[in-house]
Amino acid sequence: MKIIAVCGMGIGSSISLKMNAEKALEALGIKAEVEALDLRKAQNEGHSADIILTTDDLIPLLQELPGKLVEITYVWDLAEIREKLASALGQ
């Protein structure tokens, strides 16, 4: 499974989101490849992602991607990320 964490610039928020997604997946006992990308790279290279983690402002810009879009309100909130990933994965 491939998951991408996307923010506008690909510097801070997406890296924090990636790291917290990896922690959440570990807590859920799920193995996945998680990659941090900026918006442009995600739009160009994100077609193989199963799940796309991003903030509400970027959802409309990523809707063309085939992966499941998961809106994250607080990229540093591990509980929120774990809950939303579990829901997206049907757990």
N, CA, C and O atoms as a Tinker XYZ file with bonds, in Angstrom:
   364  protein
     1  N      0.836000   -1.169000    0.000000    73     2
     2  CA     0.000000    0.000000    0.000000    64     1     3
     3  C      0.886000    1.239000    0.000000    63     2     4     5
     4  O      1.911000    1.289000    0.680000    81     3
     5  N      0.476000    2.230000   -0.769000    73     3     6
     6  CA     1.217000    3.477000   -0.852000    64     5     7
     7  C      0.336000    4.620000   -0.366000    63     6     8     9
     8  O     -0.815000    4.761000   -0.779000    81     7
     9  N      0.905000    5.430000    0.521000    73     7    10
    10  CA     0.216000    6.594000    1.073000    64     9    11
    11  C      1.101000    7.804000    0.815000    63    10    12    13
    12  O      2.315000    7.752000    1.010000    81    11
    13  N      0.475000    8.906000    0.371000    73    11    14
    14  CA     1.235000   10.138000    0.229000    64    13    15
    15  C      0.657000   11.185000    1.180000    63    14    16    17
    16  O     -0.555000   11.290000    1.364000    81    15
    17  N      1.562000   11.949000    1.773000    73    15    18
    18  CA     1.211000   13.068000    2.638000    64    17    19
    19  C      1.533000   14.333000    1.856000    63    18    20    21
    20  O      2.678000   14.539000    1.453000    81    19
    21  N      0.529000   15.184000    1.639000    73    19    22
    22  CA     0.692000   16.308000    0.726000    64    21    23
    23  C      0.432000   17.636000    1.428000    63    22    24    25
    24  O     -0.553000   17.797000    2.149000    81    23
    25  N      1.350000   18.590000    1.196000    73    23    26
    26  CA     1.109000   19.967000    1.605000    64    25    27
    27  C      1.497000   20.870000    0.442000    63    26    28    29
    28  O      2.027000   20.394000   -0.562000    81    27
    29  N      1.244000   22.138000    0.566000    73    27    30
    30  CA     1.472000   23.057000   -0.538000    64    29    31
    31  C      2.914000   23.146000   -0.990000    63    30    32    33
    32  O      3.182000   23.204000   -2.191000    81    31
    33  N      3.848000   23.158000   -0.054000    73    31    34
    34  CA     5.247000   23.340000   -0.392000    64    33    35
    35  C      6.081000   22.071000   -0.217000    63    34    36    37
    36  O      7.184000   21.985000   -0.756000    81    35
    37  N      5.581000   21.097000    0.517000    73    35    38
    38  CA     6.311000   19.853000    0.688000    64    37    39
    39  C      7.484000   19.926000    1.644000    63    38    40    41
    40  O      8.382000   19.085000    1.604000    81    39
    41  N      7.476000   20.930000    2.500000    73    39    42
    42  CA     8.617000   21.112000    3.385000    64    41    43
    43  C      8.286000   20.707000    4.820000    63    42    44    45
    44  O      8.881000   19.765000    5.343000    81    43
    45  N      7.363000   21.389000    5.452000    73    43    46
    46  CA     7.109000   21.151000    6.869000    64    45    47
    47  C      5.926000   20.267000    7.164000    63    46    48    49
    48  O      6.064000   19.213000    7.785000    81    47
    49  N      4.773000   20.690000    6.724000    73    47    50
    50  CA     3.544000   19.976000    7.078000    64    49    51
    51  C      3.515000   18.555000    6.538000    63    50    52    53
    52  O      3.110000   17.634000    7.247000    81    51
    53  N      3.935000   18.366000    5.305000    73    51    54
    54  CA     3.869000   17.019000    4.730000    64    53    55
    55  C      4.853000   16.074000    5.412000    63    54    56    57
    56  O      4.573000   14.884000    5.557000    81    55
    57  N      5.998000   16.595000    5.828000    73    55    58
    58  CA     6.964000   15.747000    6.528000    64    57    59
    59  C      6.440000   15.367000    7.910000    63    58    60    61
    60  O      6.576000   14.219000    8.333000    81    59
    61  N      5.838000   16.332000    8.618000    73    59    62
    62  CA     5.221000   16.031000    9.915000    64    61    63
    63  C      4.090000   15.028000    9.743000    63    62    64    65
    64  O      3.961000   14.084000   10.523000    81    63
    65  N      3.273000   15.239000    8.720000    73    63    66
    66  CA     2.163000   14.334000    8.459000    64    65    67
    67  C      2.667000   12.938000    8.110000    63    66    68    69
    68  O      2.093000   11.948000    8.563000    81    67
    69  N      3.712000   12.843000    7.326000    73    67    70
    70  CA     4.310000   11.556000    6.969000    64    69    71
    71  C      4.779000   10.815000    8.222000    63    70    72    73
    72  O      4.469000    9.640000    8.416000    81    71
    73  N      5.527000   11.520000    9.066000    73    71    74
    74  CA     6.059000   10.887000   10.271000    64    73    75
    75  C      4.927000   10.425000   11.198000    63    74    76    77
    76  O      4.998000    9.335000   11.765000    81    75
    77  N      3.902000   11.238000   11.351000    73    75    78
    78  CA     2.782000   10.851000   12.211000    64    77    79
    79  C      1.932000    9.745000   11.580000    63    78    80    81
    80  O      1.374000    8.909000   12.291000    81    79
    81  N      1.836000    9.741000   10.265000    73    79    82
    82  CA     1.116000    8.648000    9.598000    64    81    83
    83  C      1.852000    7.327000    9.809000    63    82    84    85
    84  O      1.223000    6.292000   10.028000    81    83
    85  N      3.174000    7.361000    9.744000    73    83    86
    86  CA     3.956000    6.142000    9.982000    64    85    87
    87  C      3.750000    5.629000   11.407000    63    86    88    89
    88  O      3.634000    4.422000   11.622000    81    87
    89  N      3.703000    6.537000   12.374000    73    87    90
    90  CA     3.441000    6.144000   13.767000    64    89    91
    91  C      2.036000    5.562000   13.908000    63    90    92    93
    92  O      1.843000    4.554000   14.589000    81    91
    93  N      1.060000    6.196000   13.263000    73    91    94
    94  CA    -0.323000    5.722000   13.329000    64    93    95
    95  C     -0.455000    4.345000   12.691000    63    94    96    97
    96  O     -1.128000    3.470000   13.235000    81    95
    97  N      0.180000    4.151000   11.548000    73    95    98
    98  CA     0.129000    2.855000   10.874000    64    97    99
    99  C      0.775000    1.767000   11.727000    63    98   100   101
   100  O      0.276000    0.644000   11.791000    81    99
   101  N      1.874000    2.101000   12.377000    73    99   102
   102  CA     2.529000    1.138000   13.256000    64   101   103
   103  C      1.597000    0.743000   14.402000    63   102   104   105
   104  O      1.499000   -0.434000   14.752000    81   103
   105  N      0.916000    1.731000   14.984000    73   103   106
   106  CA    -0.029000    1.449000   16.066000    64   105   107
   107  C     -1.187000    0.575000   15.588000    63   106   108   109
   108  O     -1.729000   -0.225000   16.350000    81   107
   109  N     -1.558000    0.737000   14.322000    73   107   110
   110  CA    -2.650000   -0.053000   13.743000    64   109   111
   111  C     -2.170000   -1.414000   13.228000    63   110   112   113
   112  O     -2.981000   -2.256000   12.843000    81   111
   113  N     -0.859000   -1.623000   13.223000    73   111   114
   114  CA    -0.307000   -2.875000   12.729000    64   113   115
   115  C     -0.381000   -3.012000   11.221000    63   114   116   117
   116  O     -0.530000   -4.117000   10.700000    81   115
   117  N     -0.278000   -1.894000   10.518000    73   115   118
   118  CA    -0.391000   -1.881000    9.057000    64   117   119
   119  C      0.933000   -1.437000    8.452000    63   118   120   121
   120  O      1.528000   -0.447000    8.877000    81   119
   121  N      1.383000   -2.189000    7.452000    73   119   122
   122  CA     2.605000   -1.821000    6.736000    64   121   123
   123  C      2.221000   -1.066000    5.474000    63   122   124   125
   124  O      1.353000   -1.492000    4.712000    81   123
   125  N      2.884000    0.058000    5.272000    73   123   126
   126  CA     2.637000    0.869000    4.078000    64   125   127
   127  C      3.855000    1.744000    3.826000    63   126   128   129
   128  O      4.617000    2.067000    4.737000    81   127
   129  N      4.009000    2.110000    2.581000    73   127   130
   130  CA     5.034000    3.075000    2.193000    64   129   131
   131  C      4.383000    4.451000    2.274000    63   130   132   133
   132  O      3.336000    4.683000    1.669000    81   131
   133  N      5.007000    5.368000    3.029000    73   131   134
   134  CA     4.475000    6.722000    3.171000    64   133   135
   135  C      5.505000    7.698000    2.625000    63   134   136   137
   136  O      6.685000    7.636000    2.969000    81   135
   137  N      5.042000    8.594000    1.774000    73   135   138
   138  CA     5.929000    9.561000    1.139000    64   137   139
   139  C      5.363000   10.969000    1.316000    63   138   140   141
   140  O      4.155000   11.173000    1.196000    81   139
   141  N      6.228000   11.935000    1.600000    73   139   142
   142  CA     5.842000   13.345000    1.702000    64   141   143
   143  C      6.077000   14.018000    0.358000    63   142   144   145
   144  O      7.163000   13.925000   -0.213000    81   143
   145  N      5.048000   14.699000   -0.142000    73   143   146
   146  CA     5.152000   15.372000   -1.438000    64   145   147
   147  C      4.553000   16.767000   -1.369000    63   146   148   149
   148  O      3.651000   17.028000   -0.573000    81   147
   149  N      5.063000   17.664000   -2.213000    73   147   150
   150  CA     4.399000   18.952000   -2.361000    64   149   151
   151  C      3.238000   18.779000   -3.340000    63   150   152   153
   152  O      3.108000   17.737000   -3.982000    81   151
   153  N      2.416000   19.784000   -3.444000    73   151   154
   154  CA     1.205000   19.701000   -4.264000    64   153   155
   155  C      1.506000   19.355000   -5.722000    63   154   156   157
   156  O      0.893000   18.444000   -6.278000    81   155
   157  N      2.423000   20.059000   -6.333000    73   155   158
   158  CA     2.727000   19.831000   -7.755000    64   157   159
   159  C      3.229000   18.410000   -7.996000    63   158   160   161
   160  O      2.808000   17.746000   -8.944000    81   159
   161  N      4.129000   17.952000   -7.135000    73   159   162
   162  CA     4.669000   16.598000   -7.294000    64   161   163
   163  C      3.554000   15.565000   -7.094000    63   162   164   165
   164  O      3.499000   14.562000   -7.806000    81   163
   165  N      2.676000   15.812000   -6.134000    73   163   166
   166  CA     1.561000   14.891000   -5.898000    64   165   167
   167  C      0.646000   14.825000   -7.115000    63   166   168   169
   168  O      0.209000   13.743000   -7.507000    81   167
   169  N      0.358000   15.970000   -7.707000    73   167   170
   170  CA    -0.504000   15.995000   -8.891000    64   169   171
   171  C      0.132000   15.243000  -10.057000    63   170   172   173
   172  O     -0.574000   14.618000  -10.848000    81   171
   173  N      1.454000   15.297000  -10.170000    73   171   174
   174  CA     2.156000   14.644000  -11.276000    64   173   175
   175  C      2.503000   13.185000  -11.001000    63   174   176   177
   176  O      2.492000   12.359000  -11.913000    81   175
   177  N      2.813000   12.868000   -9.737000    73   175   178
   178  CA     3.340000   11.539000   -9.421000    64   177   179
   179  C      2.470000   10.734000   -8.464000    63   178   180   181
   180  O      2.821000    9.606000   -8.119000    81   179
   181  N      1.355000   11.286000   -8.033000    73   179   182
   182  CA     0.550000   10.641000   -7.007000    64   181   183
   183  C     -0.484000    9.652000   -7.492000    63   182   184   185
   184  O     -1.316000    9.202000   -6.704000    81   183
   185  N     -0.459000    9.299000   -8.770000    73   183   186
   186  CA    -1.490000    8.416000   -9.323000    64   185   187
   187  C     -1.408000    6.976000   -8.822000    63   186   188   189
   188  O     -2.366000    6.216000   -8.963000    81   187
   189  N     -0.288000    6.603000   -8.245000    73   187   190
   190  CA    -0.160000    5.238000   -7.726000    64   189   191
   191  C     -0.485000    5.142000   -6.236000    63   190   192   193
   192  O     -0.432000    4.056000   -5.659000    81   191
   193  N     -0.820000    6.269000   -5.615000    73   191   194
   194  CA    -1.118000    6.265000   -4.180000    64   193   195
   195  C     -2.506000    5.681000   -3.913000    63   194   196   197
   196  O     -3.473000    5.986000   -4.611000    81   195
   197  N     -2.576000    4.841000   -2.895000    73   195   198
   198  CA    -3.864000    4.287000   -2.468000    64   197   199
   199  C     -4.620000    5.277000   -1.585000    63   198   200   201
   200  O     -5.846000    5.370000   -1.645000    81   199
   201  N     -3.868000    6.013000   -0.765000    73   199   202
   202  CA    -4.457000    6.998000    0.150000    64   201   203
   203  C     -3.652000    8.282000    0.052000    63   202   204   205
   204  O     -2.423000    8.255000   -0.019000    81   203
   205  N     -4.361000    9.414000    0.048000    73   203   206
   206  CA    -3.739000   10.726000    0.002000    64   205   207
   207  C     -4.161000   11.477000    1.255000    63   206   208   209
   208  O     -5.341000   11.779000    1.435000    81   207
   209  N     -3.199000   11.778000    2.120000    73   207   210
   210  CA    -3.451000   12.546000    3.330000    64   209   211
   211  C     -3.116000   14.002000    3.042000    63   210   212   213
   212  O     -2.024000   14.306000    2.561000    81   211
   213  N     -4.055000   14.909000    3.335000    73   211   214
   214  CA    -3.809000   16.319000    3.060000    64   213   215
   215  C     -4.757000   17.183000    3.878000    63   214   216   217
   216  O     -5.620000   16.674000    4.594000    81   215
   217  N     -4.590000   18.479000    3.764000    73   215   218
   218  CA    -5.439000   19.434000    4.471000    64   217   219
   219  C     -6.624000   19.847000    3.597000    63   218   220   221
   220  O     -6.620000   19.642000    2.384000    81   219
   221  N     -7.628000   20.429000    4.233000    73   219   222
   222  CA    -8.875000   20.747000    3.537000    64   221   223
   223  C     -8.682000   21.665000    2.332000    63   222   224   225
   224  O     -9.399000   21.527000    1.341000    81   223
   225  N     -7.735000   22.592000    2.393000    73   223   226
   226  CA    -7.541000   23.527000    1.289000    64   225   227
   227  C     -6.982000   22.876000    0.027000    63   226   228   229
   228  O     -7.112000   23.428000   -1.065000    81   227
   229  N     -6.366000   21.716000    0.171000    73   227   230
   230  CA    -5.783000   21.047000   -1.000000    64   229   231
   231  C     -6.674000   19.946000   -1.577000    63   230   232   233
   232  O     -6.414000   19.451000   -2.674000    81   231
   233  N     -7.710000   19.566000   -0.854000    73   231   234
   234  CA    -8.621000   18.508000   -1.335000    64   233   235
   235  C     -9.123000   18.796000   -2.756000    63   234   236   237
   236  O     -9.047000   17.909000   -3.607000    81   235
   237  N     -9.636000   20.005000   -3.046000    73   235   238
   238  CA   -10.141000   20.246000   -4.408000    64   237   239
   239  C     -9.074000   20.123000   -5.491000    63   238   240   241
   240  O     -9.392000   19.827000   -6.643000    81   239
   241  N     -7.821000   20.347000   -5.133000    73   239   242
   242  CA    -6.733000   20.311000   -6.108000    64   241   243
   243  C     -6.189000   18.909000   -6.348000    63   242   244   245
   244  O     -5.375000   18.699000   -7.248000    81   243
   245  N     -6.642000   17.947000   -5.540000    73   243   246
   246  CA    -6.136000   16.575000   -5.644000    64   245   247
   247  C     -7.225000   15.576000   -6.036000    63   246   248   249
   248  O     -6.972000   14.372000   -6.067000    81   247
   249  N     -8.411000   16.053000   -6.330000    73   247   250
   250  CA    -9.526000   15.158000   -6.603000    64   249   251
   251  C     -9.380000   14.341000   -7.871000    63   250   252   253
   252  O    -10.081000   13.344000   -8.044000    81   251
   253  N     -8.498000   14.735000   -8.749000    73   251   254
   254  CA    -8.286000   13.961000   -9.983000    64   253   255
   255  C     -7.493000   12.678000   -9.736000    63   254   256   257
   256  O     -7.488000   11.775000  -10.573000    81   255
   257  N     -6.828000   12.602000   -8.593000    73   255   258
   258  CA    -6.054000   11.402000   -8.286000    64   257   259
   259  C     -6.990000   10.258000   -7.903000    63   258   260   261
   260  O     -8.016000   10.487000   -7.262000    81   259
   261  N     -6.649000    9.033000   -8.288000    73   259   262
   262  CA    -7.538000    7.902000   -8.020000    64   261   263
   263  C     -7.555000    7.424000   -6.567000    63   262   264   265
   264  O     -8.484000    6.721000   -6.169000    81   263
   265  N     -6.557000    7.785000   -5.774000    73   263   266
   266  CA    -6.497000    7.327000   -4.386000    64   265   267
   267  C     -7.571000    7.966000   -3.522000    63   266   268   269
   268  O     -8.177000    8.973000   -3.891000    81   267
   269  N     -7.791000    7.358000   -2.363000    73   267   270
   270  CA    -8.788000    7.866000   -1.422000    64   269   271
   271  C     -8.235000    9.095000   -0.714000    63   270   272   273
   272  O     -7.178000    9.032000   -0.086000    81   271
   273  N     -8.953000   10.221000   -0.817000    73   271   274
   274  CA    -8.549000   11.456000   -0.165000    64   273   275
   275  C     -8.988000   11.437000    1.295000    63   274   276   277
   276  O    -10.147000   11.158000    1.600000    81   275
   277  N     -8.051000   11.737000    2.194000    73   275   278
   278  CA    -8.337000   11.780000    3.622000    64   277   279
   279  C     -7.918000   13.149000    4.130000    63   278   280   281
   280  O     -6.740000   13.507000    4.108000    81   279
   281  N     -8.907000   13.906000    4.589000    73   279   282
   282  CA    -8.645000   15.250000    5.096000    64   281   283
   283  C     -8.157000   15.184000    6.541000    63   282   284   285
   284  O     -8.803000   14.590000    7.405000    81   283
   285  N     -7.012000   15.801000    6.782000    73   283   286
   286  CA    -6.438000   15.866000    8.117000    64   285   287
   287  C     -6.487000   17.320000    8.571000    63   286   288   289
   288  O     -5.967000   18.209000    7.896000    81   287
   289  N     -7.110000   17.553000    9.710000    73   287   290
   290  CA    -7.239000   18.912000   10.226000    64   289   291
   291  C     -5.960000   19.376000   10.907000    63   290   292   293
   292  O     -5.488000   20.488000   10.668000    81   291
   293  N     -5.408000   18.531000   11.747000    73   291   294
   294  CA    -4.190000   18.869000   12.495000    64   293   295
   295  C     -3.110000   17.831000   12.198000    63   294   296   297
   296  O     -3.197000   16.693000   12.661000    81   295
   297  N     -2.098000   18.216000   11.432000    73   295   298
   298  CA    -1.074000   17.268000   10.997000    64   297   299
   299  C     -0.221000   16.746000   12.146000    63   298   300   301
   300  O      0.520000   15.778000   11.974000    81   299
   301  N     -0.316000   17.375000   13.314000    73   299   302
   302  CA     0.460000   16.930000   14.477000    64   301   303
   303  C     -0.385000   16.118000   15.444000    63   302   304   305
   304  O      0.118000   15.677000   16.478000    81   303
   305  N     -1.661000   15.910000   15.130000    73   303   306
   306  CA    -2.570000   15.171000   16.017000    64   305   307
   307  C     -2.559000   13.689000   15.649000    63   306   308   309
   308  O     -3.270000   13.254000   14.743000    81   307
   309  N     -1.741000   12.928000   16.366000    73   307   310
   310  CA    -1.575000   11.504000   16.080000    64   309   311
   311  C     -2.884000   10.736000   16.210000    63   310   312   313
   312  O     -3.147000    9.826000   15.424000    81   311
   313  N     -3.701000   11.088000   17.182000    73   311   314
   314  CA    -4.984000   10.401000   17.379000    64   313   315
   315  C     -5.907000   10.622000   16.182000    63   314   316   317
   316  O     -6.555000    9.684000   15.717000    81   315
   317  N     -5.969000   11.844000   15.686000    73   315   318
   318  CA    -6.808000   12.136000   14.512000    64   317   319
   319  C     -6.324000   11.353000   13.300000    63   318   320   321
   320  O     -7.123000   10.756000   12.579000    81   319
   321  N     -5.022000   11.358000   13.080000    73   319   322
   322  CA    -4.460000   10.661000   11.923000    64   321   323
   323  C     -4.726000    9.165000   12.025000    63   322   324   325
   324  O     -5.110000    8.535000   11.040000    81   323
   325  N     -4.526000    8.597000   13.199000    73   323   326
   326  CA    -4.769000    7.160000   13.406000    64   325   327
   327  C     -6.234000    6.826000   13.155000    63   326   328   329
   328  O     -6.545000    5.841000   12.485000    81   327
   329  N     -7.131000    7.646000   13.691000    73   327   330
   330  CA    -8.579000    7.413000   13.516000    64   329   331
   331  C     -8.989000    7.502000   12.051000    63   330   332   333
   332  O     -9.738000    6.656000   11.561000    81   331
   333  N     -8.505000    8.517000   11.354000    73   331   334
   334  CA    -8.898000    8.707000    9.956000    64   333   335
   335  C     -8.274000    7.658000    9.041000    63   334   336   337
   336  O     -8.899000    7.227000    8.072000    81   335
   337  N     -7.052000    7.249000    9.341000    73   335   338
   338  CA    -6.445000    6.161000    8.557000    64   337   339
   339  C     -7.200000    4.848000    8.784000    63   338   340   341
   340  O     -7.462000    4.106000    7.837000    81   339
   341  N     -7.542000    4.571000   10.030000    73   339   342
   342  CA    -8.287000    3.347000   10.330000    64   341   343
   343  C     -9.614000    3.337000    9.592000    63   342   344   345
   344  O    -10.017000    2.309000    9.049000    81   343
   345  N    -10.292000    4.470000    9.570000    73   343   346
   346  CA   -11.570000    4.571000    8.859000    64   345   347
   347  C    -11.375000    4.386000    7.358000    63   346   348   349
   348  O    -12.148000    3.674000    6.717000    81   347
   349  N    -10.365000    5.011000    6.802000    73   347   350
   350  CA   -10.092000    4.893000    5.360000    64   349   351
   351  C     -9.749000    3.470000    4.972000    63   350   352   353
   352  O    -10.005000    3.045000    3.846000    81   351
   353  N     -9.166000    2.730000    5.917000    73   351   354
   354  CA    -8.772000    1.344000    5.652000    64   353   355
   355  C     -9.837000    0.349000    6.071000    63   354   356   357
   356  O     -9.627000   -0.861000    5.984000    81   355
   357  N    -10.980000    0.847000    6.526000    73   355   358
   358  CA   -12.089000   -0.032000    6.896000    64   357   359
   359  C    -11.874000   -0.762000    8.208000    63   358   360   361
   360  O    -12.380000   -1.869000    8.391000    81   359
   361  N    -11.143000   -0.166000    9.107000    73   359   362
   362  CA   -10.882000   -0.813000   10.412000    64   361   363
   363  C    -11.684000   -0.148000   11.516000    63   362   364
   364  O    -11.594000   -0.554000   12.674000    81   363
